[in-house]
Amino acid sequence: MMTLQINVPDMACGACASSITKAITALDATATVDPDLKTKWVSITTQAEAEVVKAAIATAGYTVAE
Ligand SMILES: [Cu+2]
């Protein structure tokens, strides 16, 4: 397991946070996802690769900041 910090600037509300959380738990059911709406950073503890997690967030319709 490792903890990723991913910046998602267009995560605007609880529904966004929920969509992002679902997208990540869909690829790793054991993942812990902690979205912070104020800072727009998502803290994710997961076995999945960072690039795979970022791709899942993008597929859910959100832009991942580099
Ligand atoms: Cu939203």
N, CA, C, O and the ligand as a Tripos MOL2 file, in Angstrom:
@<TRIPOS>MOLECULE
protein
  265   263    67     0     0
PROTEIN
NO_CHARGES

@<TRIPOS>ATOM
      1 N           0.8420   -1.1940    0.0000 N.3       1 MET1
      2 CA          0.0000    0.0000    0.0000 C.3       1 MET1
      3 C           0.8780    1.2460    0.0000 C.2       1 MET1
      4 O           1.9320    1.2770    0.6350 O.2       1 MET1
      5 N           0.4410    2.2460   -0.7030 N.am      2 MET2
      6 CA          1.1130    3.5300   -0.6120 C.3       2 MET2
      7 C           0.0740    4.6330   -0.6600 C.2       2 MET2
      8 O          -1.0460    4.4320   -1.1300 O.2       2 MET2
      9 N           0.4560    5.7940   -0.1710 N.am      3 THR3
     10 CA         -0.4680    6.9130   -0.1370 C.3       3 THR3
     11 C          -0.0980    7.9080   -1.2230 C.2       3 THR3
     12 O           1.0320    8.3900   -1.3010 O.2       3 THR3
     13 N          -1.0800    8.1980   -2.0520 N.am      4 LEU4
     14 CA         -0.9040    9.1510   -3.1440 C.3       4 LEU4
     15 C          -1.5840   10.4490   -2.7630 C.2       4 LEU4
     16 O          -2.6120   10.4400   -2.0840 O.2       4 LEU4
     17 N          -1.0210   11.5620   -3.1930 N.am      5 GLN5
     18 CA         -1.6750   12.8590   -3.0490 C.3       5 GLN5
     19 C          -1.9010   13.3610   -4.4760 C.2       5 GLN5
     20 O          -0.9520   13.6110   -5.2190 O.2       5 GLN5
     21 N          -3.1710   13.5030   -4.8430 N.am      6 ILE6
     22 CA         -3.5010   13.9110   -6.2120 C.3       6 ILE6
     23 C          -4.3460   15.1760   -6.1690 C.2       6 ILE6
     24 O          -5.3310   15.2540   -5.4350 O.2       6 ILE6
     25 N          -3.9490   16.1650   -6.9660 N.am      7 ASN7
     26 CA         -4.6580   17.4490   -7.0140 C.3       7 ASN7
     27 C          -5.7050   17.4110   -8.1330 C.2       7 ASN7
     28 O          -5.3820   17.1980   -9.3010 O.2       7 ASN7
     29 N          -6.9810   17.6260   -7.7400 N.am      8 VAL8
     30 CA         -8.0990   17.6180   -8.6950 C.3       8 VAL8
     31 C          -8.8240   18.9620   -8.5650 C.2       8 VAL8
     32 O          -9.7740   19.0790   -7.7910 O.2       8 VAL8
     33 N          -8.3800   19.9740   -9.3170 N.am      9 PRO9
     34 CA         -8.8980   21.3440   -9.1240 C.3       9 PRO9
     35 C         -10.3850   21.4880   -9.3950 C.2       9 PRO9
     36 O         -11.0260   22.3560   -8.8030 O.2       9 PRO9
     37 N         -10.9560   20.6670  -10.2670 N.am     10 ASP10
     38 CA        -12.3870   20.8410  -10.5670 C.3      10 ASP10
     39 C         -13.2970   19.9670   -9.6900 C.2      10 ASP10
     40 O         -14.4710   19.7760  -10.0060 O.2      10 ASP10
     41 N         -12.7560   19.4460   -8.6030 N.am     11 MET11
     42 CA        -13.5800   18.7620   -7.5980 C.3      11 MET11
     43 C         -14.2600   19.8550   -6.7530 C.2      11 MET11
     44 O         -13.6450   20.4460   -5.8650 O.2      11 MET11
     45 N         -15.5500   20.1050   -7.0560 N.am     12 ALA12
     46 CA        -16.2020   21.2980   -6.5000 C.3      12 ALA12
     47 C         -17.1370   21.0270   -5.3350 C.2      12 ALA12
     48 O         -17.3450   21.9120   -4.5040 O.2      12 ALA12
     49 N         -17.7090   19.8310   -5.2470 N.am     13 CYS13
     50 CA        -18.7210   19.5780   -4.2210 C.3      13 CYS13
     51 C         -18.6780   18.1270   -3.7660 C.2      13 CYS13
     52 O         -17.8470   17.3380   -4.2160 O.2      13 CYS13
     53 N         -19.5870   17.8000   -2.8710 N.am     14 GLY14
     54 CA        -19.6260   16.4460   -2.3360 C.3      14 GLY14
     55 C         -19.8990   15.3860   -3.3900 C.2      14 GLY14
     56 O         -19.4080   14.2620   -3.2900 O.2      14 GLY14
     57 N         -20.6920   15.7470   -4.4120 N.am     15 ALA15
     58 CA        -20.9770   14.7830   -5.4790 C.3      15 ALA15
     59 C         -19.7170   14.4800   -6.2830 C.2      15 ALA15
     60 O         -19.4850   13.3370   -6.6780 O.2      15 ALA15
     61 N         -18.9110   15.5020   -6.5230 N.am     16 CYS16
     62 CA        -17.6230   15.2970   -7.2050 C.3      16 CYS16
     63 C         -16.7450   14.3590   -6.3690 C.2      16 CYS16
     64 O         -16.1710   13.3970   -6.8810 O.2      16 CYS16
     65 N         -16.6580   14.6600   -5.0870 N.am     17 ALA17
     66 CA        -15.8250   13.8530   -4.1960 C.3      17 ALA17
     67 C         -16.3030   12.4080   -4.1780 C.2      17 ALA17
     68 O         -15.4990   11.4760   -4.1480 O.2      17 ALA17
     69 N         -17.6350   12.2340   -4.1960 N.am     18 SER18
     70 CA        -18.2130   10.8960   -4.1990 C.3      18 SER18
     71 C         -17.9120   10.1590   -5.5030 C.2      18 SER18
     72 O         -17.5780    8.9740   -5.4890 O.2      18 SER18
     73 N         -18.0330   10.8660   -6.6310 N.am     19 SER19
     74 CA        -17.7360   10.2540   -7.9360 C.3      19 SER19
     75 C         -16.2860    9.8120   -8.0190 C.2      19 SER19
     76 O         -15.9830    8.7310   -8.5240 O.2      19 SER19
     77 N         -15.3930   10.6580   -7.5180 N.am     20 ILE20
     78 CA        -13.9620   10.3490   -7.5520 C.3      20 ILE20
     79 C         -13.6660    9.1540   -6.6470 C.2      20 ILE20
     80 O         -12.8970    8.2610   -7.0040 O.2      20 ILE20
     81 N         -14.2890    9.1560   -5.4730 N.am     21 THR21
     82 CA        -14.0900    8.0380   -4.5410 C.3      21 THR21
     83 C         -14.5500    6.7280   -5.1700 C.2      21 THR21
     84 O         -13.8610    5.7120   -5.0750 O.2      21 THR21
     85 N         -15.7280    6.7540   -5.8210 N.am     22 LYS22
     86 CA        -16.2470    5.5370   -6.4620 C.3      22 LYS22
     87 C         -15.3420    5.0660   -7.5880 C.2      22 LYS22
     88 O         -15.1200    3.8660   -7.7500 O.2      22 LYS22
     89 N         -14.8170    6.0130   -8.3690 N.am     23 ALA23
     90 CA        -13.9460    5.6460   -9.4830 C.3      23 ALA23
     91 C         -12.6980    4.9270   -8.9760 C.2      23 ALA23
     92 O         -12.2050    3.9970   -9.6140 O.2      23 ALA23
     93 N         -12.1980    5.3620   -7.8330 N.am     24 ILE24
     94 CA        -10.9850    4.7530   -7.2960 C.3      24 ILE24
     95 C         -11.2900    3.4080   -6.6260 C.2      24 ILE24
     96 O         -10.5480    2.4430   -6.8050 O.2      24 ILE24
     97 N         -12.3770    3.3470   -5.8580 N.am     25 THR25
     98 CA        -12.6820    2.0710   -5.1960 C.3      25 THR25
     99 C         -13.1390    1.0180   -6.2140 C.2      25 THR25
    100 O         -13.0920   -0.1780   -5.9260 O.2      25 THR25
    101 N         -13.5800    1.4530   -7.3990 N.am     26 ALA26
    102 CA        -13.9430    0.4960   -8.4500 C.3      26 ALA26
    103 C         -12.7100   -0.2590   -8.9440 C.2      26 ALA26
    104 O         -12.8220   -1.4080   -9.3710 O.2      26 ALA26
    105 N         -11.5400    0.3710   -8.8910 N.am     27 LEU27
    106 CA        -10.3500   -0.3420   -9.3530 C.3      27 LEU27
    107 C          -9.5560   -0.9560   -8.2150 C.2      27 LEU27
    108 O          -8.7460   -1.8570   -8.4370 O.2      27 LEU27
    109 N          -9.7790   -0.4780   -6.9980 N.am     28 ASP28
    110 CA         -9.1520   -1.0950   -5.8220 C.3      28 ASP28
    111 C         -10.1360   -0.9670   -4.6510 C.2      28 ASP28
    112 O         -10.2460    0.0830   -4.0190 O.2      28 ASP28
    113 N         -10.8440   -2.0680   -4.3860 N.am     29 ALA29
    114 CA        -11.8790   -2.0500   -3.3470 C.3      29 ALA29
    115 C         -11.2930   -1.8020   -1.9650 C.2      29 ALA29
    116 O         -12.0150   -1.4070   -1.0500 O.2      29 ALA29
    117 N          -9.9910   -2.0280   -1.8010 N.am     30 THR30
    118 CA         -9.3590   -1.8410   -0.4930 C.3      30 THR30
    119 C          -8.8180   -0.4200   -0.3230 C.2      30 THR30
    120 O          -8.2640   -0.0910    0.7250 O.2      30 THR30
    121 N          -8.9740    0.4100   -1.3320 N.am     31 ALA31
    122 CA         -8.4180    1.7680   -1.2650 C.3      31 ALA31
    123 C          -9.1480    2.6170   -0.2180 C.2      31 ALA31
    124 O         -10.3520    2.4830    0.0010 O.2      31 ALA31
    125 N          -8.3730    3.4840    0.4080 N.am     32 THR32
    126 CA         -8.9490    4.4930    1.2980 C.3      32 THR32
    127 C          -8.8060    5.8380    0.5960 C.2      32 THR32
    128 O          -7.7030    6.2370    0.2240 O.2      32 THR32
    129 N          -9.9270    6.5330    0.4180 N.am     33 VAL33
    130 CA         -9.9300    7.7800   -0.3340 C.3      33 VAL33
    131 C         -10.4010    8.9090    0.5750 C.2      33 VAL33
    132 O         -11.4660    8.8210    1.1860 O.2      33 VAL33
    133 N          -9.6060    9.9620    0.6580 N.am     34 ASP34
    134 CA         -9.9440   11.0930    1.5210 C.3      34 ASP34
    135 C          -9.8680   12.3930    0.7170 C.2      34 ASP34
    136 O          -8.8160   13.0280    0.6610 O.2      34 ASP34
    137 N         -10.9950   12.7920    0.0890 N.am     35 PRO35
    138 CA        -10.9980   14.0150   -0.7080 C.3      35 PRO35
    139 C         -11.1620   15.2510    0.1880 C.2      35 PRO35
    140 O         -12.0180   15.2710    1.0720 O.2      35 PRO35
    141 N         -10.3520   16.2610   -0.0420 N.am     36 ASP36
    142 CA        -10.4590   17.5240    0.7090 C.3      36 ASP36
    143 C         -10.9660   18.5990   -0.2410 C.2      36 ASP36
    144 O         -10.2270   19.0930   -1.0930 O.2      36 ASP36
    145 N         -12.2510   18.9590   -0.0810 N.am     37 LEU37
    146 CA        -12.8730   19.9110   -1.0180 C.3      37 LEU37
    147 C         -12.2590   21.2980   -0.9230 C.2      37 LEU37
    148 O         -12.2530   22.0410   -1.9040 O.2      37 LEU37
    149 N         -11.7480   21.6520    0.2380 N.am     38 LYS38
    150 CA        -11.1740   22.9960    0.3910 C.3      38 LYS38
    151 C          -9.8660   23.1340   -0.3570 C.2      38 LYS38
    152 O          -9.6390   24.1350   -1.0370 O.2      38 LYS38
    153 N          -9.0100   22.1430   -0.2390 N.am     39 THR39
    154 CA         -7.6910   22.2420   -0.8730 C.3      39 THR39
    155 C          -7.6780   21.6560   -2.2810 C.2      39 THR39
    156 O          -6.7560   21.9200   -3.0520 O.2      39 THR39
    157 N          -8.7100   20.8500   -2.6270 N.am     40 LYS40
    158 CA         -8.8020   20.1510   -3.9200 C.3      40 LYS40
    159 C          -7.7690   19.0390   -4.0730 C.2      40 LYS40
    160 O          -7.4540   18.6190   -5.1860 O.2      40 LYS40
    161 N          -7.2520   18.5730   -2.9520 N.am     41 TRP41
    162 CA         -6.3310   17.4330   -2.9980 C.3      41 TRP41
    163 C          -7.0700   16.2050   -2.4930 C.2      41 TRP41
    164 O          -7.9020   16.2780   -1.5890 O.2      41 TRP41
    165 N          -6.7380   15.0720   -3.1060 N.am     42 VAL42
    166 CA         -7.3130   13.7990   -2.6900 C.3      42 VAL42
    167 C          -6.1780   12.9170   -2.1810 C.2      42 VAL42
    168 O          -5.2070   12.6540   -2.8900 O.2      42 VAL42
    169 N          -6.3200   12.4740   -0.9550 N.am     43 SER43
    170 CA         -5.3460   11.5620   -0.3680 C.3      43 SER43
    171 C          -5.8830   10.1430   -0.5330 C.2      43 SER43
    172 O          -6.9960    9.8320   -0.1080 O.2      43 SER43
    173 N          -5.0660    9.2800   -1.1630 N.am     44 ILE44
    174 CA         -5.5310    7.9320   -1.5120 C.3      44 ILE44
    175 C          -4.5030    6.9020   -1.0600 C.2      44 ILE44
    176 O          -3.3410    6.9500   -1.4630 O.2      44 ILE44
    177 N          -4.9400    5.9800   -0.2270 N.am     45 THR45
    178 CA         -4.0800    4.8610    0.1540 C.3      45 THR45
    179 C          -4.5430    3.6560   -0.6490 C.2      45 THR45
    180 O          -5.6860    3.2170   -0.5230 O.2      45 THR45
    181 N          -3.6480    3.1250   -1.4750 N.am     46 THR46
    182 CA         -4.0540    2.1050   -2.4420 C.3      46 THR46
    183 C          -2.8880    1.2400   -2.8770 C.2      46 THR46
    184 O          -1.7230    1.6080   -2.7310 O.2      46 THR46
    185 N          -3.2360    0.0710   -3.4200 N.am     47 GLN47
    186 CA         -2.2260   -0.7960   -4.0410 C.3      47 GLN47
    187 C          -2.0860   -0.4800   -5.5300 C.2      47 GLN47
    188 O          -1.1540   -0.9470   -6.1830 O.2      47 GLN47
    189 N          -3.0140    0.3140   -6.0610 N.am     48 ALA48
    190 CA         -2.9930    0.6120   -7.4990 C.3      48 ALA48
    191 C          -1.8770    1.6070   -7.8240 C.2      48 ALA48
    192 O          -1.4660    2.4050   -6.9810 O.2      48 ALA48
    193 N          -1.4060    1.5390   -9.0550 N.am     49 GLU49
    194 CA         -0.3750    2.4600   -9.5310 C.3      49 GLU49
    195 C          -0.9420    3.8760   -9.6450 C.2      49 GLU49
    196 O          -2.1100    4.0610   -9.9870 O.2      49 GLU49
    197 N          -0.1080    4.8610   -9.3560 N.am     50 ALA50
    198 CA         -0.5360    6.2650   -9.4260 C.3      50 ALA50
    199 C          -1.1220    6.6070  -10.7900 C.2      50 ALA50
    200 O          -2.1340    7.3020  -10.8810 O.2      50 ALA50
    201 N          -0.4770    6.1110  -11.8630 N.am     51 GLU51
    202 CA         -0.9530    6.4620  -13.2080 C.3      51 GLU51
    203 C          -2.3400    5.8610  -13.4730 C.2      51 GLU51
    204 O          -3.1590    6.4590  -14.1700 O.2      51 GLU51
    205 N          -2.5880    4.6880  -12.9160 N.am     52 VAL52
    206 CA         -3.8870    4.0240  -13.0930 C.3      52 VAL52
    207 C          -4.9620    4.7950  -12.3320 C.2      52 VAL52
    208 O          -6.0780    4.9720  -12.8200 O.2      52 VAL52
    209 N          -4.6150    5.2470  -11.1410 N.am     53 VAL53
    210 CA         -5.5670    6.0260  -10.3280 C.3      53 VAL53
    211 C          -5.8910    7.3450  -11.0290 C.2      53 VAL53
    212 O          -7.0490    7.7540  -11.0990 O.2      53 VAL53
    213 N          -4.8540    8.0030  -11.5440 N.am     54 LYS54
    214 CA         -5.0680    9.2780  -12.2530 C.3      54 LYS54
    215 C          -5.9520    9.0730  -13.4820 C.2      54 LYS54
    216 O          -6.8180    9.8970  -13.7760 O.2      54 LYS54
    217 N          -5.7290    7.9780  -14.1920 N.am     55 ALA55
    218 CA         -6.5370    7.6870  -15.3830 C.3      55 ALA55
    219 C          -7.9960    7.4590  -14.9950 C.2      55 ALA55
    220 O          -8.9010    7.8920  -15.7100 O.2      55 ALA55
    221 N          -8.2320    6.7860  -13.8710 N.am     56 ALA56
    222 CA         -9.6070    6.5270  -13.4230 C.3      56 ALA56
    223 C         -10.3050    7.8320  -13.0610 C.2      56 ALA56
    224 O         -11.4920    8.0030  -13.3410 O.2      56 ALA56
    225 N          -9.5770    8.7460  -12.4430 N.am     57 ILE57
    226 CA        -10.1560   10.0570  -12.0960 C.3      57 ILE57
    227 C         -10.4960   10.8180  -13.3820 C.2      57 ILE57
    228 O         -11.5530   11.4410  -13.4770 O.2      57 ILE57
    229 N          -9.6100   10.7640  -14.3550 N.am     58 ALA58
    230 CA         -9.8580   11.4430  -15.6340 C.3      58 ALA58
    231 C         -11.0600   10.8260  -16.3510 C.2      58 ALA58
    232 O         -11.8770   11.5440  -16.9280 O.2      58 ALA58
    233 N         -11.1650    9.5050  -16.3130 N.am     59 THR59
    234 CA        -12.2900    8.8160  -16.9500 C.3      59 THR59
    235 C         -13.6100    9.1930  -16.2860 C.2      59 THR59
    236 O         -14.6510    9.2360  -16.9410 O.2      59 THR59
    237 N         -13.5620    9.4670  -14.9760 N.am     60 ALA60
    238 CA        -14.7630    9.8920  -14.2480 C.3      60 ALA60
    239 C         -15.1640   11.3250  -14.6020 C.2      60 ALA60
    240 O         -16.2340   11.7900  -14.2090 O.2      60 ALA60
    241 N         -14.3020   12.0230  -15.3440 N.am     61 GLY61
    242 CA        -14.6460   13.3500  -15.8500 C.3      61 GLY61
    243 C         -13.9460   14.5120  -15.1660 C.2      61 GLY61
    244 O         -14.3460   15.6650  -15.3230 O.2      61 GLY61
    245 N         -12.8970   14.2080  -14.4060 N.am     62 TYR62
    246 CA        -12.1920   15.2680  -13.6860 C.3      62 TYR62
    247 C         -10.7620   15.4260  -14.2040 C.2      62 TYR62
    248 O         -10.1260   14.4690  -14.6450 O.2      62 TYR62
    249 N         -10.2910   16.6490  -14.1360 N.am     63 THR63
    250 CA         -8.9400   16.9400  -14.5860 C.3      63 THR63
    251 C          -7.9710   16.7700  -13.4260 C.2      63 THR63
    252 O          -8.1820   17.3100  -12.3400 O.2      63 THR63
    253 N          -6.9170   16.0190  -13.6660 N.am     64 VAL64
    254 CA         -5.8670   15.8390  -12.6650 C.3      64 VAL64
    255 C          -4.7650   16.8450  -12.9500 C.2      64 VAL64
    256 O          -4.2040   16.8600  -14.0460 O.2      64 VAL64
    257 N          -4.4510   17.6850  -11.9730 N.am     65 ALA65
    258 CA         -3.3900   18.6780  -12.1500 C.3      65 ALA65
    259 C          -2.0340   17.9890  -12.0710 C.2      65 ALA65
    260 O          -1.8570   17.0560  -11.2890 O.2      65 ALA65
    261 N          -1.0870   18.4370  -12.8660 N.am     66 GLU66
    262 CA          0.2620   17.8500  -12.8390 C.3      66 GLU66
    263 C           1.1230   18.5490  -11.8040 C.2      66 GLU66
    264 O           2.2900   18.1980  -11.6320 O.2      66 GLU66
    265 CU        -19.4770   18.4940   -7.6620 Cu       67 CU67
@<TRIPOS>BOND
     1     1     2 1
     2     2     3 1
     3     3     4 2
     4     3     5 am
     5     5     6 1
     6     6     7 1
     7     7     8 2
     8     7     9 am
     9     9    10 1
    10    10    11 1
    11    11    12 2
    12    11    13 am
    13    13    14 1
    14    14    15 1
    15    15    16 2
    16    15    17 am
    17    17    18 1
    18    18    19 1
    19    19    20 2
    20    19    21 am
    21    21    22 1
    22    22    23 1
    23    23    24 2
    24    23    25 am
    25    25    26 1
    26    26    27 1
    27    27    28 2
    28    27    29 am
    29    29    30 1
    30    30    31 1
    31    31    32 2
    32    31    33 am
    33    33    34 1
    34    34    35 1
    35    35    36 2
    36    35    37 am
    37    37    38 1
    38    38    39 1
    39    39    40 2
    40    39    41 am
    41    41    42 1
    42    42    43 1
    43    43    44 2
    44    43    45 am
    45    45    46 1
    46    46    47 1
    47    47    48 2
    48    47    49 am
    49    49    50 1
    50    50    51 1
    51    51    52 2
    52    51    53 am
    53    53    54 1
    54    54    55 1
    55    55    56 2
    56    55    57 am
    57    57    58 1
    58    58    59 1
    59    59    60 2
    60    59    61 am
    61    61    62 1
    62    62    63 1
    63    63    64 2
    64    63    65 am
    65    65    66 1
    66    66    67 1
    67    67    68 2
    68    67    69 am
    69    69    70 1
    70    70    71 1
    71    71    72 2
    72    71    73 am
    73    73    74 1
    74    74    75 1
    75    75    76 2
    76    75    77 am
    77    77    78 1
    78    78    79 1
    79    79    80 2
    80    79    81 am
    81    81    82 1
    82    82    83 1
    83    83    84 2
    84    83    85 am
    85    85    86 1
    86    86    87 1
    87    87    88 2
    88    87    89 am
    89    89    90 1
    90    90    91 1
    91    91    92 2
    92    91    93 am
    93    93    94 1
    94    94    95 1
    95    95    96 2
    96    95    97 am
    97    97    98 1
    98    98    99 1
    99    99   100 2
   100    99   101 am
   101   101   102 1
   102   102   103 1
   103   103   104 2
   104   103   105 am
   105   105   106 1
   106   106   107 1
   107   107   108 2
   108   107   109 am
   109   109   110 1
   110   110   111 1
   111   111   112 2
   112   111   113 am
   113   113   114 1
   114   114   115 1
   115   115   116 2
   116   115   117 am
   117   117   118 1
   118   118   119 1
   119   119   120 2
   120   119   121 am
   121   121   122 1
   122   122   123 1
   123   123   124 2
   124   123   125 am
   125   125   126 1
   126   126   127 1
   127   127   128 2
   128   127   129 am
   129   129   130 1
   130   130   131 1
   131   131   132 2
   132   131   133 am
   133   133   134 1
   134   134   135 1
   135   135   136 2
   136   135   137 am
   137   137   138 1
   138   138   139 1
   139   139   140 2
   140   139   141 am
   141   141   142 1
   142   142   143 1
   143   143   144 2
   144   143   145 am
   145   145   146 1
   146   146   147 1
   147   147   148 2
   148   147   149 am
   149   149   150 1
   150   150   151 1
   151   151   152 2
   152   151   153 am
   153   153   154 1
   154   154   155 1
   155   155   156 2
   156   155   157 am
   157   157   158 1
   158   158   159 1
   159   159   160 2
   160   159   161 am
   161   161   162 1
   162   162   163 1
   163   163   164 2
   164   163   165 am
   165   165   166 1
   166   166   167 1
   167   167   168 2
   168   167   169 am
   169   169   170 1
   170   170   171 1
   171   171   172 2
   172   171   173 am
   173   173   174 1
   174   174   175 1
   175   175   176 2
   176   175   177 am
   177   177   178 1
   178   178   179 1
   179   179   180 2
   180   179   181 am
   181   181   182 1
   182   182   183 1
   183   183   184 2
   184   183   185 am
   185   185   186 1
   186   186   187 1
   187   187   188 2
   188   187   189 am
   189   189   190 1
   190   190   191 1
   191   191   192 2
   192   191   193 am
   193   193   194 1
   194   194   195 1
   195   195   196 2
   196   195   197 am
   197   197   198 1
   198   198   199 1
   199   199   200 2
   200   199   201 am
   201   201   202 1
   202   202   203 1
   203   203   204 2
   204   203   205 am
   205   205   206 1
   206   206   207 1
   207   207   208 2
   208   207   209 am
   209   209   210 1
   210   210   211 1
   211   211   212 2
   212   211   213 am
   213   213   214 1
   214   214   215 1
   215   215   216 2
   216   215   217 am
   217   217   218 1
   218   218   219 1
   219   219   220 2
   220   219   221 am
   221   221   222 1
   222   222   223 1
   223   223   224 2
   224   223   225 am
   225   225   226 1
   226   226   227 1
   227   227   228 2
   228   227   229 am
   229   229   230 1
   230   230   231 1
   231   231   232 2
   232   231   233 am
   233   233   234 1
   234   234   235 1
   235   235   236 2
   236   235   237 am
   237   237   238 1
   238   238   239 1
   239   239   240 2
   240   239   241 am
   241   241   242 1
   242   242   243 1
   243   243   244 2
   244   243   245 am
   245   245   246 1
   246   246   247 1
   247   247   248 2
   248   247   249 am
   249   249   250 1
   250   250   251 1
   251   251   252 2
   252   251   253 am
   253   253   254 1
   254   254   255 1
   255   255   256 2
   256   255   257 am
   257   257   258 1
   258   258   259 1
   259   259   260 2
   260   259   261 am
   261   261   262 1
   262   262   263 1
   263   263   264 2
@<TRIPOS>SUBSTRUCTURE
     1 MET1         2 RESIDUE 1 A MET
     2 MET2         6 RESIDUE 1 A MET
     3 THR3        10 RESIDUE 1 A THR
     4 LEU4        14 RESIDUE 1 A LEU
     5 GLN5        18 RESIDUE 1 A GLN
     6 ILE6        22 RESIDUE 1 A ILE
     7 ASN7        26 RESIDUE 1 A ASN
     8 VAL8        30 RESIDUE 1 A VAL
     9 PRO9        34 RESIDUE 1 A PRO
    10 ASP10       38 RESIDUE 1 A ASP
    11 MET11       42 RESIDUE 1 A MET
    12 ALA12       46 RESIDUE 1 A ALA
    13 CYS13       50 RESIDUE 1 A CYS
    14 GLY14       54 RESIDUE 1 A GLY
    15 ALA15       58 RESIDUE 1 A ALA
    16 CYS16       62 RESIDUE 1 A CYS
    17 ALA17       66 RESIDUE 1 A ALA
    18 SER18       70 RESIDUE 1 A SER
    19 SER19       74 RESIDUE 1 A SER
    20 ILE20       78 RESIDUE 1 A ILE
    21 THR21       82 RESIDUE 1 A THR
    22 LYS22       86 RESIDUE 1 A LYS
    23 ALA23       90 RESIDUE 1 A ALA
    24 ILE24       94 RESIDUE 1 A ILE
    25 THR25       98 RESIDUE 1 A THR
    26 ALA26      102 RESIDUE 1 A ALA
    27 LEU27      106 RESIDUE 1 A LEU
    28 ASP28      110 RESIDUE 1 A ASP
    29 ALA29      114 RESIDUE 1 A ALA
    30 THR30      118 RESIDUE 1 A THR
    31 ALA31      122 RESIDUE 1 A ALA
    32 THR32      126 RESIDUE 1 A THR
    33 VAL33      130 RESIDUE 1 A VAL
    34 ASP34      134 RESIDUE 1 A ASP
    35 PRO35      138 RESIDUE 1 A PRO
    36 ASP36      142 RESIDUE 1 A ASP
    37 LEU37      146 RESIDUE 1 A LEU
    38 LYS38      150 RESIDUE 1 A LYS
    39 THR39      154 RESIDUE 1 A THR
    40 LYS40      158 RESIDUE 1 A LYS
    41 TRP41      162 RESIDUE 1 A TRP
    42 VAL42      166 RESIDUE 1 A VAL
    43 SER43      170 RESIDUE 1 A SER
    44 ILE44      174 RESIDUE 1 A ILE
    45 THR45      178 RESIDUE 1 A THR
    46 THR46      182 RESIDUE 1 A THR
    47 GLN47      186 RESIDUE 1 A GLN
    48 ALA48      190 RESIDUE 1 A ALA
    49 GLU49      194 RESIDUE 1 A GLU
    50 ALA50      198 RESIDUE 1 A ALA
    51 GLU51      202 RESIDUE 1 A GLU
    52 VAL52      206 RESIDUE 1 A VAL
    53 VAL53      210 RESIDUE 1 A VAL
    54 LYS54      214 RESIDUE 1 A LYS
    55 ALA55      218 RESIDUE 1 A ALA
    56 ALA56      222 RESIDUE 1 A ALA
    57 ILE57      226 RESIDUE 1 A ILE
    58 ALA58      230 RESIDUE 1 A ALA
    59 THR59      234 RESIDUE 1 A THR
    60 ALA60      238 RESIDUE 1 A ALA
    61 GLY61      242 RESIDUE 1 A GLY
    62 TYR62      246 RESIDUE 1 A TYR
    63 THR63      250 RESIDUE 1 A THR
    64 VAL64      254 RESIDUE 1 A VAL
    65 ALA65      258 RESIDUE 1 A ALA
    66 GLU66      262 RESIDUE 1 A GLU
    67 CU67       265 GROUP 0 **** ****
